Amino acid sequence: MSGPLTGAWVEGPPVAQIGSEWWIYFDHYARPQLYWAVRTTDCKSFEDVGSQAIFPADHRHGTVVRLPEALARQVARGQ
């Protein structure tokens, strides 16, 4: 058994498999309030990847959906 994979005051963690990696998103609701992510390939070690992900402003709790690449690019551009 491992320790926590995030800091304190987090909730709502959806999980998405991206290739061989598992990305876990979470809502950090204490200061600083933000939506962040970690990833793992073995569920034993976790890498902070929040700065590599794009989340809408004021986003809280999430759902992961699969989108065609062209639509995902449009969403990322805010179109």
mmJSON file of the N, C-alpha and C atoms, coordinates in Angstrom:
{"data_MODEL":{"atom_site":{
"group_PDB":["ATOM","ATOM","ATOM","ATOM","ATOM","ATOM","ATOM","ATOM","ATOM","ATOM","ATOM","ATOM","ATOM","ATOM","ATOM","ATOM","ATOM","ATOM","ATOM","ATOM","ATOM","ATOM","ATOM","ATOM","ATOM","ATOM","ATOM","ATOM","ATOM","ATOM","ATOM","ATOM","ATOM","ATOM","ATOM","ATOM","ATOM","ATOM","ATOM","ATOM","ATOM","ATOM","ATOM","ATOM","ATOM","ATOM","ATOM","ATOM","ATOM","ATOM","ATOM","ATOM","ATOM","ATOM","ATOM","ATOM","ATOM","ATOM","ATOM","ATOM","ATOM","ATOM","ATOM","ATOM","ATOM","ATOM","ATOM","ATOM","ATOM","ATOM","ATOM","ATOM","ATOM","ATOM","ATOM","ATOM","ATOM","ATOM","ATOM","ATOM","ATOM","ATOM","ATOM","ATOM","ATOM","ATOM","ATOM","ATOM","ATOM","ATOM","ATOM","ATOM","ATOM","ATOM","ATOM","ATOM","ATOM","ATOM","ATOM","ATOM","ATOM","ATOM","ATOM","ATOM","ATOM","ATOM","ATOM","ATOM","ATOM","ATOM","ATOM","ATOM","ATOM","ATOM","ATOM","ATOM","ATOM","ATOM","ATOM","ATOM","ATOM","ATOM","ATOM","ATOM","ATOM","ATOM","ATOM","ATOM","ATOM","ATOM","ATOM","ATOM","ATOM","ATOM","ATOM","ATOM","ATOM","ATOM","ATOM","ATOM","ATOM","ATOM","ATOM","ATOM","ATOM","ATOM","ATOM","ATOM","ATOM","ATOM","ATOM","ATOM","ATOM","ATOM","ATOM","ATOM","ATOM","ATOM","ATOM","ATOM","ATOM","ATOM","ATOM","ATOM","ATOM","ATOM","ATOM","ATOM","ATOM","ATOM","ATOM","ATOM","ATOM","ATOM","ATOM","ATOM","ATOM","ATOM","ATOM","ATOM","ATOM","ATOM","ATOM","ATOM","ATOM","ATOM","ATOM","ATOM","ATOM","ATOM","ATOM","ATOM","ATOM","ATOM","ATOM","ATOM","ATOM","ATOM","ATOM","ATOM","ATOM","ATOM","ATOM","ATOM","ATOM","ATOM","ATOM","ATOM","ATOM","ATOM","ATOM","ATOM","ATOM","ATOM","ATOM","ATOM","ATOM","ATOM","ATOM","ATOM","ATOM","ATOM","ATOM","ATOM","ATOM","ATOM","ATOM","ATOM","ATOM","ATOM","ATOM","ATOM","ATOM","ATOM","ATOM","ATOM","ATOM"],
"id":[1,2,3,4,5,6,7,8,9,10,11,12,13,14,15,16,17,18,19,20,21,22,23,24,25,26,27,28,29,30,31,32,33,34,35,36,37,38,39,40,41,42,43,44,45,46,47,48,49,50,51,52,53,54,55,56,57,58,59,60,61,62,63,64,65,66,67,68,69,70,71,72,73,74,75,76,77,78,79,80,81,82,83,84,85,86,87,88,89,90,91,92,93,94,95,96,97,98,99,100,101,102,103,104,105,106,107,108,109,110,111,112,113,114,115,116,117,118,119,120,121,122,123,124,125,126,127,128,129,130,131,132,133,134,135,136,137,138,139,140,141,142,143,144,145,146,147,148,149,150,151,152,153,154,155,156,157,158,159,160,161,162,163,164,165,166,167,168,169,170,171,172,173,174,175,176,177,178,179,180,181,182,183,184,185,186,187,188,189,190,191,192,193,194,195,196,197,198,199,200,201,202,203,204,205,206,207,208,209,210,211,212,213,214,215,216,217,218,219,220,221,222,223,224,225,226,227,228,229,230,231,232,233,234,235,236,237],
"type_symbol":["N","C","C","N","C","C","N","C","C","N","C","C","N","C","C","N","C","C","N","C","C","N","C","C","N","C","C","N","C","C","N","C","C","N","C","C","N","C","C","N","C","C","N","C","C","N","C","C","N","C","C","N","C","C","N","C","C","N","C","C","N","C","C","N","C","C","N","C","C","N","C","C","N","C","C","N","C","C","N","C","C","N","C","C","N","C","C","N","C","C","N","C","C","N","C","C","N","C","C","N","C","C","N","C","C","N","C","C","N","C","C","N","C","C","N","C","C","N","C","C","N","C","C","N","C","C","N","C","C","N","C","C","N","C","C","N","C","C","N","C","C","N","C","C","N","C","C","N","C","C","N","C","C","N","C","C","N","C","C","N","C","C","N","C","C","N","C","C","N","C","C","N","C","C","N","C","C","N","C","C","N","C","C","N","C","C","N","C","C","N","C","C","N","C","C","N","C","C","N","C","C","N","C","C","N","C","C","N","C","C","N","C","C","N","C","C","N","C","C","N","C","C","N","C","C","N","C","C","N","C","C","N","C","C","N","C","C"],
"label_atom_id":["N","CA","C","N","CA","C","N","CA","C","N","CA","C","N","CA","C","N","CA","C","N","CA","C","N","CA","C","N","CA","C","N","CA","C","N","CA","C","N","CA","C","N","CA","C","N","CA","C","N","CA","C","N","CA","C","N","CA","C","N","CA","C","N","CA","C","N","CA","C","N","CA","C","N","CA","C","N","CA","C","N","CA","C","N","CA","C","N","CA","C","N","CA","C","N","CA","C","N","CA","C","N","CA","C","N","CA","C","N","CA","C","N","CA","C","N","CA","C","N","CA","C","N","CA","C","N","CA","C","N","CA","C","N","CA","C","N","CA","C","N","CA","C","N","CA","C","N","CA","C","N","CA","C","N","CA","C","N","CA","C","N","CA","C","N","CA","C","N","CA","C","N","CA","C","N","CA","C","N","CA","C","N","CA","C","N","CA","C","N","CA","C","N","CA","C","N","CA","C","N","CA","C","N","CA","C","N","CA","C","N","CA","C","N","CA","C","N","CA","C","N","CA","C","N","CA","C","N","CA","C","N","CA","C","N","CA","C","N","CA","C","N","CA","C","N","CA","C","N","CA","C","N","CA","C","N","CA","C","N","CA","C","N","CA","C","N","CA","C","N","CA","C","N","CA","C"],
"label_alt_id":[null,null,null,null,null,null,null,null,null,null,null,null,null,null,null,null,null,null,null,null,null,null,null,null,null,null,null,null,null,null,null,null,null,null,null,null,null,null,null,null,null,null,null,null,null,null,null,null,null,null,null,null,null,null,null,null,null,null,null,null,null,null,null,null,null,null,null,null,null,null,null,null,null,null,null,null,null,null,null,null,null,null,null,null,null,null,null,null,null,null,null,null,null,null,null,null,null,null,null,null,null,null,null,null,null,null,null,null,null,null,null,null,null,null,null,null,null,null,null,null,null,null,null,null,null,null,null,null,null,null,null,null,null,null,null,null,null,null,null,null,null,null,null,null,null,null,null,null,null,null,null,null,null,null,null,null,null,null,null,null,null,null,null,null,null,null,null,null,null,null,null,null,null,null,null,null,null,null,null,null,null,null,null,null,null,null,null,null,null,null,null,null,null,null,null,null,null,null,null,null,null,null,null,null,null,null,null,null,null,null,null,null,null,null,null,null,null,null,null,null,null,null,null,null,null,null,null,null,null,null,null,null,null,null,null,null,null],
"label_comp_id":["MET","MET","MET","SER","SER","SER","GLY","GLY","GLY","PRO","PRO","PRO","LEU","LEU","LEU","THR","THR","THR","GLY","GLY","GLY","ALA","ALA","ALA","TRP","TRP","TRP","VAL","VAL","VAL","GLU","GLU","GLU","GLY","GLY","GLY","PRO","PRO","PRO","PRO","PRO","PRO","VAL","VAL","VAL","ALA","ALA","ALA","GLN","GLN","GLN","ILE","ILE","ILE","GLY","GLY","GLY","SER","SER","SER","GLU","GLU","GLU","TRP","TRP","TRP","TRP","TRP","TRP","ILE","ILE","ILE","TYR","TYR","TYR","PHE","PHE","PHE","ASP","ASP","ASP","HIS","HIS","HIS","TYR","TYR","TYR","ALA","ALA","ALA","ARG","ARG","ARG","PRO","PRO","PRO","GLN","GLN","GLN","LEU","LEU","LEU","TYR","TYR","TYR","TRP","TRP","TRP","ALA","ALA","ALA","VAL","VAL","VAL","ARG","ARG","ARG","THR","THR","THR","THR","THR","THR","ASP","ASP","ASP","CYS","CYS","CYS","LYS","LYS","LYS","SER","SER","SER","PHE","PHE","PHE","GLU","GLU","GLU","ASP","ASP","ASP","VAL","VAL","VAL","GLY","GLY","GLY","SER","SER","SER","GLN","GLN","GLN","ALA","ALA","ALA","ILE","ILE","ILE","PHE","PHE","PHE","PRO","PRO","PRO","ALA","ALA","ALA","ASP","ASP","ASP","HIS","HIS","HIS","ARG","ARG","ARG","HIS","HIS","HIS","GLY","GLY","GLY","THR","THR","THR","VAL","VAL","VAL","VAL","VAL","VAL","ARG","ARG","ARG","LEU","LEU","LEU","PRO","PRO","PRO","GLU","GLU","GLU","ALA","ALA","ALA","LEU","LEU","LEU","ALA","ALA","ALA","ARG","ARG","ARG","GLN","GLN","GLN","VAL","VAL","VAL","ALA","ALA","ALA","ARG","ARG","ARG","GLY","GLY","GLY","GLN","GLN","GLN"],
"label_asym_id":["A","A","A","A","A","A","A","A","A","A","A","A","A","A","A","A","A","A","A","A","A","A","A","A","A","A","A","A","A","A","A","A","A","A","A","A","A","A","A","A","A","A","A","A","A","A","A","A","A","A","A","A","A","A","A","A","A","A","A","A","A","A","A","A","A","A","A","A","A","A","A","A","A","A","A","A","A","A","A","A","A","A","A","A","A","A","A","A","A","A","A","A","A","A","A","A","A","A","A","A","A","A","A","A","A","A","A","A","A","A","A","A","A","A","A","A","A","A","A","A","A","A","A","A","A","A","A","A","A","A","A","A","A","A","A","A","A","A","A","A","A","A","A","A","A","A","A","A","A","A","A","A","A","A","A","A","A","A","A","A","A","A","A","A","A","A","A","A","A","A","A","A","A","A","A","A","A","A","A","A","A","A","A","A","A","A","A","A","A","A","A","A","A","A","A","A","A","A","A","A","A","A","A","A","A","A","A","A","A","A","A","A","A","A","A","A","A","A","A","A","A","A","A","A","A","A","A","A","A","A","A","A","A","A","A","A","A"],
"label_entity_id":["1","1","1","1","1","1","1","1","1","1","1","1","1","1","1","1","1","1","1","1","1","1","1","1","1","1","1","1","1","1","1","1","1","1","1","1","1","1","1","1","1","1","1","1","1","1","1","1","1","1","1","1","1","1","1","1","1","1","1","1","1","1","1","1","1","1","1","1","1","1","1","1","1","1","1","1","1","1","1","1","1","1","1","1","1","1","1","1","1","1","1","1","1","1","1","1","1","1","1","1","1","1","1","1","1","1","1","1","1","1","1","1","1","1","1","1","1","1","1","1","1","1","1","1","1","1","1","1","1","1","1","1","1","1","1","1","1","1","1","1","1","1","1","1","1","1","1","1","1","1","1","1","1","1","1","1","1","1","1","1","1","1","1","1","1","1","1","1","1","1","1","1","1","1","1","1","1","1","1","1","1","1","1","1","1","1","1","1","1","1","1","1","1","1","1","1","1","1","1","1","1","1","1","1","1","1","1","1","1","1","1","1","1","1","1","1","1","1","1","1","1","1","1","1","1","1","1","1","1","1","1","1","1","1","1","1","1"],
"label_seq_id":[1,1,1,2,2,2,3,3,3,4,4,4,5,5,5,6,6,6,7,7,7,8,8,8,9,9,9,10,10,10,11,11,11,12,12,12,13,13,13,14,14,14,15,15,15,16,16,16,17,17,17,18,18,18,19,19,19,20,20,20,21,21,21,22,22,22,23,23,23,24,24,24,25,25,25,26,26,26,27,27,27,28,28,28,29,29,29,30,30,30,31,31,31,32,32,32,33,33,33,34,34,34,35,35,35,36,36,36,37,37,37,38,38,38,39,39,39,40,40,40,41,41,41,42,42,42,43,43,43,44,44,44,45,45,45,46,46,46,47,47,47,48,48,48,49,49,49,50,50,50,51,51,51,52,52,52,53,53,53,54,54,54,55,55,55,56,56,56,57,57,57,58,58,58,59,59,59,60,60,60,61,61,61,62,62,62,63,63,63,64,64,64,65,65,65,66,66,66,67,67,67,68,68,68,69,69,69,70,70,70,71,71,71,72,72,72,73,73,73,74,74,74,75,75,75,76,76,76,77,77,77,78,78,78,79,79,79],
"pdbx_PDB_ins_code":[null,null,null,null,null,null,null,null,null,null,null,null,null,null,null,null,null,null,null,null,null,null,null,null,null,null,null,null,null,null,null,null,null,null,null,null,null,null,null,null,null,null,null,null,null,null,null,null,null,null,null,null,null,null,null,null,null,null,null,null,null,null,null,null,null,null,null,null,null,null,null,null,null,null,null,null,null,null,null,null,null,null,null,null,null,null,null,null,null,null,null,null,null,null,null,null,null,null,null,null,null,null,null,null,null,null,null,null,null,null,null,null,null,null,null,null,null,null,null,null,null,null,null,null,null,null,null,null,null,null,null,null,null,null,null,null,null,null,null,null,null,null,null,null,null,null,null,null,null,null,null,null,null,null,null,null,null,null,null,null,null,null,null,null,null,null,null,null,null,null,null,null,null,null,null,null,null,null,null,null,null,null,null,null,null,null,null,null,null,null,null,null,null,null,null,null,null,null,null,null,null,null,null,null,null,null,null,null,null,null,null,null,null,null,null,null,null,null,null,null,null,null,null,null,null,null,null,null,null,null,null,null,null,null,null,null,null],
"Cartn_x":[0.843,0.0,0.893,0.5,1.285,0.603,1.29,0.719,-0.163,-0.649,-1.498,-0.769,-1.481,-0.858,-1.091,-1.848,-2.067,-1.847,-1.882,-1.853,-3.204,-3.365,-4.629,-5.667,-6.924,-8.033,-8.32,-8.373,-8.733,-9.948,-10.682,-11.849,-12.186,-13.102,-13.636,-12.653,-11.878,-10.828,-11.278,-11.598,-11.808,-10.459,-10.484,-9.274,-9.457,-8.402,-8.461,-7.21,-7.382,-6.234,-5.883,-4.632,-4.117,-2.896,-3.064,-1.991,-1.709,-0.456,-0.089,-0.108,-0.541,-0.549,-1.965,-2.055,-3.31,-3.184,-4.053,-4.077,-5.206,-4.912,-5.885,-6.01,-7.21,-7.493,-8.175,-7.931,-8.584,-8.783,-9.77,-10.147,-9.48,-8.545,-7.914,-8.715,-9.538,-10.488,-10.031,-8.849,-8.269,-7.406,-6.857,-5.984,-4.656,-4.119,-4.725,-5.791,-6.943,-8.001,-7.637,-7.532,-7.169,-7.594,-7.564,-7.81,-6.46,-6.048,-4.685,-4.695,-3.524,-3.458,-2.123,-2.18,-0.981,-1.146,-0.035,-0.136,0.752,0.431,1.176,1.101,2.065,1.998,1.904,2.199,2.244,1.378,0.687,-0.146,0.646,1.974,2.838,3.575,3.982,4.653,3.813,3.746,2.887,3.691,3.473,4.167,3.17,3.558,2.743,2.744,1.573,1.469,0.409,0.026,-1.003,-0.663,0.616,1.003,0.953,0.819,0.739,-0.699,-1.647,-3.058,-3.733,-4.788,-5.562,-6.941,-7.315,-8.612,-9.345,-10.666,-11.424,-11.303,-11.394,-11.349,-12.467,-12.187,-13.157,-13.738,-13.039,-13.518,-13.499,-14.52,-14.599,-15.172,-14.591,-14.981,-15.055,-14.672,-14.584,-15.158,-15.348,-15.742,-14.85,-14.403,-13.535,-14.377,-14.268,-14.959,-13.956,-14.198,-13.344,-13.883,-12.993,-13.365,-12.512,-13.06,-12.222,-11.145,-9.965,-8.846,-9.179,-9.861,-10.185,-11.072,-12.052,-12.917,-12.142,-11.276,-10.463,-9.602,-9.048,-8.243,-9.111,-10.332,-11.246,-11.585,-11.862,-12.197,-11.009,-9.814,-8.614,-8.382,-8.785,-8.637,-9.789,-10.803,-11.955,-12.928,-13.003,-13.906,-15.213],
"Cartn_y":[-1.169,0.0,1.237,2.233,3.457,4.57,5.697,6.869,7.615,8.785,9.583,9.959,9.996,10.38,11.837,12.538,13.982,14.622,15.924,16.632,16.543,17.263,17.264,18.128,17.986,18.805,18.621,17.378,17.108,16.186,16.26,15.4,15.287,14.37,14.228,13.701,12.655,12.236,11.247,11.739,10.797,10.254,9.097,8.44,8.153,8.394,8.119,7.37,6.326,5.629,6.292,6.725,7.339,6.532,5.679,4.756,3.815,3.748,2.874,3.61,4.867,5.678,5.833,6.032,6.343,7.749,8.648,10.043,10.182,10.791,10.997,12.503,13.02,14.447,14.672,15.805,16.058,17.54,17.822,19.181,19.485,20.415,20.873,22.083,21.897,22.942,23.842,23.63,24.591,25.549,26.547,27.476,26.821,26.894,27.517,26.595,27.153,26.358,26.113,24.842,24.503,23.09,22.773,21.417,20.925,19.743,19.278,17.815,17.253,15.863,15.228,13.915,13.086,11.923,11.26,10.087,8.971,7.753,6.58,5.513,4.632,3.453,2.183,2.29,1.102,1.206,2.321,2.578,2.49,2.663,2.696,4.026,4.552,5.847,6.778,8.046,9.022,10.269,10.781,11.976,13.129,14.284,15.491,15.991,16.036,16.488,17.572,18.206,19.233,20.362,20.716,21.807,21.401,20.106,19.63,19.496,19.635,19.469,20.834,20.879,22.107,21.89,22.754,22.664,23.987,23.959,25.212,26.012,27.32,28.18,27.787,27.81,27.5,26.093,25.172,23.795,23.096,22.322,21.546,20.183,19.169,17.772,17.513,16.353,16.136,14.826,14.767,13.566,13.462,12.286,12.07,11.527,12.14,11.662,11.529,10.591,10.405,11.281,12.076,12.95,12.644,12.811,12.737,13.827,13.558,14.492,15.896,16.001,17.319,18.108,17.456,18.122,18.499,17.637,17.942,19.176,19.304,20.492,21.756,21.654,22.789,23.201,22.226,22.507,23.172,22.671,23.227,24.683,25.002,26.383,27.273,26.698,27.46,27.807,26.985,27.258,26.503],
"Cartn_z":[0.0,0.0,0.0,-0.782,-0.864,-0.076,0.042,0.674,-0.312,0.091,-0.8,-2.087,-3.187,-4.452,-4.781,-3.936,-4.074,-2.715,-2.681,-1.412,-0.734,0.361,1.096,0.389,0.788,0.328,-1.168,-1.622,-3.009,-3.049,-4.163,-4.335,-5.812,-6.12,-7.47,-8.487,-8.19,-9.118,-10.206,-11.406,-12.505,-12.976,-13.596,-14.088,-15.57,-16.36,-17.798,-18.219,-19.012,-19.577,-20.894,-21.013,-22.234,-22.64,-23.64,-24.019,-22.863,-22.427,-21.308,-19.967,-19.983,-18.769,-18.226,-16.922,-16.257,-15.706,-16.145,-15.679,-14.674,-13.545,-12.482,-12.271,-12.482,-12.345,-11.011,-10.389,-9.112,-8.877,-8.071,-7.686,-6.347,-6.326,-5.08,-4.622,-3.585,-3.236,-2.097,-1.537,-0.597,-1.416,-0.791,-1.525,-1.824,-3.012,-4.182,-4.779,-5.132,-5.738,-7.195,-7.557,-8.924,-9.248,-10.515,-10.992,-11.466,-11.074,-11.324,-11.724,-12.051,-12.499,-12.129,-11.965,-11.833,-12.811,-13.144,-14.014,-13.489,-13.906,-13.479,-14.569,-14.568,-15.438,-14.601,-13.3,-12.448,-11.189,-10.999,-9.814,-8.507,-8.621,-7.434,-7.34,-8.484,-8.516,-9.379,-8.958,-9.611,-9.945,-11.15,-11.617,-11.703,-11.194,-11.269,-12.71,-13.347,-14.736,-14.913,-13.829,-13.894,-14.847,-14.934,-15.825,-17.297,-17.591,-18.971,-19.463,-18.564,-18.917,-19.046,-19.823,-20.009,-19.403,-18.473,-17.835,-18.017,-18.213,-18.309,-17.013,-17.128,-15.947,-14.983,-13.709,-12.645,-12.743,-13.389,-13.527,-12.174,-11.878,-10.653,-10.981,-10.462,-10.682,-12.187,-12.601,-14.029,-14.505,-15.777,-16.483,-17.703,-18.002,-19.147,-20.291,-21.457,-22.649,-23.783,-24.66,-25.825,-26.951,-27.567,-28.673,-29.893,-31.076,-32.272,-32.178,-32.699,-32.567,-33.065,-34.195,-34.744,-33.776,-33.17,-32.215,-30.95,-30.488,-29.302,-29.543,-30.74,-31.062,-31.069,-31.591,-31.591,-30.155,-29.315,-27.911,-27.228,-27.458,-26.831,-27.274,-28.502,-29.008,-28.562,-27.937,-27.466,-28.572,-29.603,-30.725,-30.572],
"occupancy":[1.0,1.0,1.0,1.0,1.0,1.0,1.0,1.0,1.0,1.0,1.0,1.0,1.0,1.0,1.0,1.0,1.0,1.0,1.0,1.0,1.0,1.0,1.0,1.0,1.0,1.0,1.0,1.0,1.0,1.0,1.0,1.0,1.0,1.0,1.0,1.0,1.0,1.0,1.0,1.0,1.0,1.0,1.0,1.0,1.0,1.0,1.0,1.0,1.0,1.0,1.0,1.0,1.0,1.0,1.0,1.0,1.0,1.0,1.0,1.0,1.0,1.0,1.0,1.0,1.0,1.0,1.0,1.0,1.0,1.0,1.0,1.0,1.0,1.0,1.0,1.0,1.0,1.0,1.0,1.0,1.0,1.0,1.0,1.0,1.0,1.0,1.0,1.0,1.0,1.0,1.0,1.0,1.0,1.0,1.0,1.0,1.0,1.0,1.0,1.0,1.0,1.0,1.0,1.0,1.0,1.0,1.0,1.0,1.0,1.0,1.0,1.0,1.0,1.0,1.0,1.0,1.0,1.0,1.0,1.0,1.0,1.0,1.0,1.0,1.0,1.0,1.0,1.0,1.0,1.0,1.0,1.0,1.0,1.0,1.0,1.0,1.0,1.0,1.0,1.0,1.0,1.0,1.0,1.0,1.0,1.0,1.0,1.0,1.0,1.0,1.0,1.0,1.0,1.0,1.0,1.0,1.0,1.0,1.0,1.0,1.0,1.0,1.0,1.0,1.0,1.0,1.0,1.0,1.0,1.0,1.0,1.0,1.0,1.0,1.0,1.0,1.0,1.0,1.0,1.0,1.0,1.0,1.0,1.0,1.0,1.0,1.0,1.0,1.0,1.0,1.0,1.0,1.0,1.0,1.0,1.0,1.0,1.0,1.0,1.0,1.0,1.0,1.0,1.0,1.0,1.0,1.0,1.0,1.0,1.0,1.0,1.0,1.0,1.0,1.0,1.0,1.0,1.0,1.0,1.0,1.0,1.0,1.0,1.0,1.0,1.0,1.0,1.0,1.0,1.0,1.0,1.0,1.0,1.0,1.0,1.0,1.0],
"B_iso_or_equiv":[0.0,0.0,0.0,0.0,0.0,0.0,0.0,0.0,0.0,0.0,0.0,0.0,0.0,0.0,0.0,0.0,0.0,0.0,0.0,0.0,0.0,0.0,0.0,0.0,0.0,0.0,0.0,0.0,0.0,0.0,0.0,0.0,0.0,0.0,0.0,0.0,0.0,0.0,0.0,0.0,0.0,0.0,0.0,0.0,0.0,0.0,0.0,0.0,0.0,0.0,0.0,0.0,0.0,0.0,0.0,0.0,0.0,0.0,0.0,0.0,0.0,0.0,0.0,0.0,0.0,0.0,0.0,0.0,0.0,0.0,0.0,0.0,0.0,0.0,0.0,0.0,0.0,0.0,0.0,0.0,0.0,0.0,0.0,0.0,0.0,0.0,0.0,0.0,0.0,0.0,0.0,0.0,0.0,0.0,0.0,0.0,0.0,0.0,0.0,0.0,0.0,0.0,0.0,0.0,0.0,0.0,0.0,0.0,0.0,0.0,0.0,0.0,0.0,0.0,0.0,0.0,0.0,0.0,0.0,0.0,0.0,0.0,0.0,0.0,0.0,0.0,0.0,0.0,0.0,0.0,0.0,0.0,0.0,0.0,0.0,0.0,0.0,0.0,0.0,0.0,0.0,0.0,0.0,0.0,0.0,0.0,0.0,0.0,0.0,0.0,0.0,0.0,0.0,0.0,0.0,0.0,0.0,0.0,0.0,0.0,0.0,0.0,0.0,0.0,0.0,0.0,0.0,0.0,0.0,0.0,0.0,0.0,0.0,0.0,0.0,0.0,0.0,0.0,0.0,0.0,0.0,0.0,0.0,0.0,0.0,0.0,0.0,0.0,0.0,0.0,0.0,0.0,0.0,0.0,0.0,0.0,0.0,0.0,0.0,0.0,0.0,0.0,0.0,0.0,0.0,0.0,0.0,0.0,0.0,0.0,0.0,0.0,0.0,0.0,0.0,0.0,0.0,0.0,0.0,0.0,0.0,0.0,0.0,0.0,0.0,0.0,0.0,0.0,0.0,0.0,0.0,0.0,0.0,0.0,0.0,0.0,0.0],
"pdbx_formal_charge":[null,null,null,null,null,null,null,null,null,null,null,null,null,null,null,null,null,null,null,null,null,null,null,null,null,null,null,null,null,null,null,null,null,null,null,null,null,null,null,null,null,null,null,null,null,null,null,null,null,null,null,null,null,null,null,null,null,null,null,null,null,null,null,null,null,null,null,null,null,null,null,null,null,null,null,null,null,null,null,null,null,null,null,null,null,null,null,null,null,null,null,null,null,null,null,null,null,null,null,null,null,null,null,null,null,null,null,null,null,null,null,null,null,null,null,null,null,null,null,null,null,null,null,null,null,null,null,null,null,null,null,null,null,null,null,null,null,null,null,null,null,null,null,null,null,null,null,null,null,null,null,null,null,null,null,null,null,null,null,null,null,null,null,null,null,null,null,null,null,null,null,null,null,null,null,null,null,null,null,null,null,null,null,null,null,null,null,null,null,null,null,null,null,null,null,null,null,null,null,null,null,null,null,null,null,null,null,null,null,null,null,null,null,null,null,null,null,null,null,null,null,null,null,null,null,null,null,null,null,null,null,null,null,null,null,null,null],
"auth_seq_id":[1,1,1,2,2,2,3,3,3,4,4,4,5,5,5,6,6,6,7,7,7,8,8,8,9,9,9,10,10,10,11,11,11,12,12,12,13,13,13,14,14,14,15,15,15,16,16,16,17,17,17,18,18,18,19,19,19,20,20,20,21,21,21,22,22,22,23,23,23,24,24,24,25,25,25,26,26,26,27,27,27,28,28,28,29,29,29,30,30,30,31,31,31,32,32,32,33,33,33,34,34,34,35,35,35,36,36,36,37,37,37,38,38,38,39,39,39,40,40,40,41,41,41,42,42,42,43,43,43,44,44,44,45,45,45,46,46,46,47,47,47,48,48,48,49,49,49,50,50,50,51,51,51,52,52,52,53,53,53,54,54,54,55,55,55,56,56,56,57,57,57,58,58,58,59,59,59,60,60,60,61,61,61,62,62,62,63,63,63,64,64,64,65,65,65,66,66,66,67,67,67,68,68,68,69,69,69,70,70,70,71,71,71,72,72,72,73,73,73,74,74,74,75,75,75,76,76,76,77,77,77,78,78,78,79,79,79],
"auth_comp_id":["MET","MET","MET","SER","SER","SER","GLY","GLY","GLY","PRO","PRO","PRO","LEU","LEU","LEU","THR","THR","THR","GLY","GLY","GLY","ALA","ALA","ALA","TRP","TRP","TRP","VAL","VAL","VAL","GLU","GLU","GLU","GLY","GLY","GLY","PRO","PRO","PRO","PRO","PRO","PRO","VAL","VAL","VAL","ALA","ALA","ALA","GLN","GLN","GLN","ILE","ILE","ILE","GLY","GLY","GLY","SER","SER","SER","GLU","GLU","GLU","TRP","TRP","TRP","TRP","TRP","TRP","ILE","ILE","ILE","TYR","TYR","TYR","PHE","PHE","PHE","ASP","ASP","ASP","HIS","HIS","HIS","TYR","TYR","TYR","ALA","ALA","ALA","ARG","ARG","ARG","PRO","PRO","PRO","GLN","GLN","GLN","LEU","LEU","LEU","TYR","TYR","TYR","TRP","TRP","TRP","ALA","ALA","ALA","VAL","VAL","VAL","ARG","ARG","ARG","THR","THR","THR","THR","THR","THR","ASP","ASP","ASP","CYS","CYS","CYS","LYS","LYS","LYS","SER","SER","SER","PHE","PHE","PHE","GLU","GLU","GLU","ASP","ASP","ASP","VAL","VAL","VAL","GLY","GLY","GLY","SER","SER","SER","GLN","GLN","GLN","ALA","ALA","ALA","ILE","ILE","ILE","PHE","PHE","PHE","PRO","PRO","PRO","ALA","ALA","ALA","ASP","ASP","ASP","HIS","HIS","HIS","ARG","ARG","ARG","HIS","HIS","HIS","GLY","GLY","GLY","THR","THR","THR","VAL","VAL","VAL","VAL","VAL","VAL","ARG","ARG","ARG","LEU","LEU","LEU","PRO","PRO","PRO","GLU","GLU","GLU","ALA","ALA","ALA","LEU","LEU","LEU","ALA","ALA","ALA","ARG","ARG","ARG","GLN","GLN","GLN","VAL","VAL","VAL","ALA","ALA","ALA","ARG","ARG","ARG","GLY","GLY","GLY","GLN","GLN","GLN"],
"auth_asym_id":["A","A","A","A","A","A","A","A","A","A","A","A","A","A","A","A","A","A","A","A","A","A","A","A","A","A","A","A","A","A","A","A","A","A","A","A","A","A","A","A","A","A","A","A","A","A","A","A","A","A","A","A","A","A","A","A","A","A","A","A","A","A","A","A","A","A","A","A","A","A","A","A","A","A","A","A","A","A","A","A","A","A","A","A","A","A","A","A","A","A","A","A","A","A","A","A","A","A","A","A","A","A","A","A","A","A","A","A","A","A","A","A","A","A","A","A","A","A","A","A","A","A","A","A","A","A","A","A","A","A","A","A","A","A","A","A","A","A","A","A","A","A","A","A","A","A","A","A","A","A","A","A","A","A","A","A","A","A","A","A","A","A","A","A","A","A","A","A","A","A","A","A","A","A","A","A","A","A","A","A","A","A","A","A","A","A","A","A","A","A","A","A","A","A","A","A","A","A","A","A","A","A","A","A","A","A","A","A","A","A","A","A","A","A","A","A","A","A","A","A","A","A","A","A","A","A","A","A","A","A","A","A","A","A","A","A","A"],
"auth_atom_id":["N","CA","C","N","CA","C","N","CA","C","N","CA","C","N","CA","C","N","CA","C","N","CA","C","N","CA","C","N","CA","C","N","CA","C","N","CA","C","N","CA","C","N","CA","C","N","CA","C","N","CA","C","N","CA","C","N","CA","C","N","CA","C","N","CA","C","N","CA","C","N","CA","C","N","CA","C","N","CA","C","N","CA","C","N","CA","C","N","CA","C","N","CA","C","N","CA","C","N","CA","C","N","CA","C","N","CA","C","N","CA","C","N","CA","C","N","CA","C","N","CA","C","N","CA","C","N","CA","C","N","CA","C","N","CA","C","N","CA","C","N","CA","C","N","CA","C","N","CA","C","N","CA","C","N","CA","C","N","CA","C","N","CA","C","N","CA","C","N","CA","C","N","CA","C","N","CA","C","N","CA","C","N","CA","C","N","CA","C","N","CA","C","N","CA","C","N","CA","C","N","CA","C","N","CA","C","N","CA","C","N","CA","C","N","CA","C","N","CA","C","N","CA","C","N","CA","C","N","CA","C","N","CA","C","N","CA","C","N","CA","C","N","CA","C","N","CA","C","N","CA","C","N","CA","C","N","CA","C","N","CA","C","N","CA","C","N","CA","C","N","CA","C","N","CA","C"],
"pdbx_PDB_model_num":[1,1,1,1,1,1,1,1,1,1,1,1,1,1,1,1,1,1,1,1,1,1,1,1,1,1,1,1,1,1,1,1,1,1,1,1,1,1,1,1,1,1,1,1,1,1,1,1,1,1,1,1,1,1,1,1,1,1,1,1,1,1,1,1,1,1,1,1,1,1,1,1,1,1,1,1,1,1,1,1,1,1,1,1,1,1,1,1,1,1,1,1,1,1,1,1,1,1,1,1,1,1,1,1,1,1,1,1,1,1,1,1,1,1,1,1,1,1,1,1,1,1,1,1,1,1,1,1,1,1,1,1,1,1,1,1,1,1,1,1,1,1,1,1,1,1,1,1,1,1,1,1,1,1,1,1,1,1,1,1,1,1,1,1,1,1,1,1,1,1,1,1,1,1,1,1,1,1,1,1,1,1,1,1,1,1,1,1,1,1,1,1,1,1,1,1,1,1,1,1,1,1,1,1,1,1,1,1,1,1,1,1,1,1,1,1,1,1,1,1,1,1,1,1,1,1,1,1,1,1,1,1,1,1,1,1,1]
}}}
